[in-house]
């Protein structure tokens, strides 16, 4: 018997944050392939840019700036979150972002 040694009681690695948000990601580069000027979550799902959310898991959508060097469209985007760079690039091109 005896007491469990400290090195066996403590986990080997860090921990998993149970409150971490899992985002569905859309990159600006992906939007260049479409002629549309307005995008929202339903449109992202219809264009197969993100996986459709099941009823249980309403994962929010985040727009990132990957491929932003060649992005030059004027677009209006509604999403749950935007990276700082993506927001700057969209607004620089005359577009608008709306956090829902």
C-alpha positions as CSV (number, residue, x, y, z in Angstrom):
1,X,0.0,0.0,0.0
2,X,1.2,3.4,1.0
3,X,0.7,6.8,-0.5
4,X,1.0,7.2,-4.3
5,X,4.3,8.9,-5.2
6,X,4.1,12.5,-6.4
7,X,5.5,11.8,-9.8
8,X,2.8,9.3,-10.5
9,X,0.0,11.6,-9.2
10,X,0.9,14.5,-11.5
11,X,0.1,14.3,-15.2
12,X,3.0,14.0,-17.7
13,X,2.0,16.9,-19.9
14,X,-0.1,20.1,-19.6
15,X,-3.9,20.1,-19.6
16,X,-6.7,20.4,-22.1
17,X,-8.8,23.6,-21.8
18,X,-12.5,22.4,-21.9
19,X,-13.6,26.0,-22.7
20,X,-11.6,26.4,-25.9
21,X,-13.6,27.5,-28.9
22,X,-13.3,25.4,-32.0
23,X,-13.7,27.6,-35.1
24,X,-14.6,26.6,-38.6
25,X,-12.0,28.4,-40.8
26,X,-12.5,30.4,-44.0
27,X,-9.4,32.0,-45.7
28,X,-9.5,35.1,-47.9
29,X,-7.8,33.1,-50.6
30,X,-10.8,30.8,-50.9
31,X,-13.2,33.7,-51.6
32,X,-11.2,34.7,-54.7
33,X,-12.7,31.8,-56.6
34,X,-16.3,33.2,-56.3
35,X,-17.8,36.2,-58.0
36,X,-20.1,36.9,-55.1
37,X,-19.7,40.1,-53.1
38,X,-21.7,39.1,-50.0
39,X,-20.9,36.2,-47.8
40,X,-22.4,34.8,-44.5
41,X,-22.3,31.5,-42.7
42,X,-25.1,29.9,-44.7
43,X,-23.4,30.9,-48.0
44,X,-20.1,29.5,-46.8
45,X,-21.8,26.2,-46.1
46,X,-23.6,26.2,-49.4
47,X,-20.3,26.8,-51.3
48,X,-18.7,24.0,-49.3
49,X,-16.1,26.3,-47.8
50,X,-16.9,25.0,-44.3
51,X,-18.5,21.8,-43.0
52,X,-22.2,22.2,-42.3
53,X,-22.8,22.5,-38.5
54,X,-24.8,19.7,-36.9
55,X,-27.6,20.8,-34.5
56,X,-25.5,19.9,-31.5
57,X,-22.3,21.6,-32.5
58,X,-22.8,25.2,-33.6
59,X,-19.1,25.9,-34.2
60,X,-18.5,29.6,-34.9
61,X,-16.9,30.7,-38.2
62,X,-13.6,32.7,-38.3
63,X,-12.2,34.5,-41.3
64,X,-8.4,34.3,-41.6
65,X,-6.0,36.2,-43.9
66,X,-4.2,33.3,-45.6
67,X,-3.6,34.2,-49.2
68,X,-4.3,37.9,-48.5
69,X,-1.4,39.1,-50.8
70,X,-3.5,38.6,-53.9
71,X,-6.9,39.5,-52.3
72,X,-8.3,42.6,-54.0
73,X,-12.1,42.1,-54.0
74,X,-14.7,44.4,-52.4
75,X,-16.7,42.0,-50.2
76,X,-19.2,42.2,-47.4
77,X,-18.7,39.3,-44.9
78,X,-20.8,38.3,-41.9
79,X,-19.0,35.8,-39.5
80,X,-18.5,35.1,-35.8
81,X,-14.8,36.3,-35.8
82,X,-12.1,37.8,-37.9
83,X,-8.4,37.9,-37.6
84,X,-7.0,41.4,-37.3
85,X,-5.1,41.1,-40.6
86,X,-8.2,39.8,-42.5
87,X,-10.3,42.6,-41.2
88,X,-7.7,45.3,-42.2
89,X,-7.4,43.8,-45.7
90,X,-11.2,43.6,-46.3
91,X,-11.7,47.2,-45.2
92,X,-8.7,48.4,-47.2
93,X,-10.3,47.1,-50.4
94,X,-13.5,48.9,-49.6
95,X,-15.4,46.0,-48.1
96,X,-17.1,45.6,-44.8
97,X,-17.1,43.1,-42.0
98,X,-19.9,42.3,-39.5
99,X,-19.4,40.3,-36.4
100,X,-22.6,38.3,-35.6
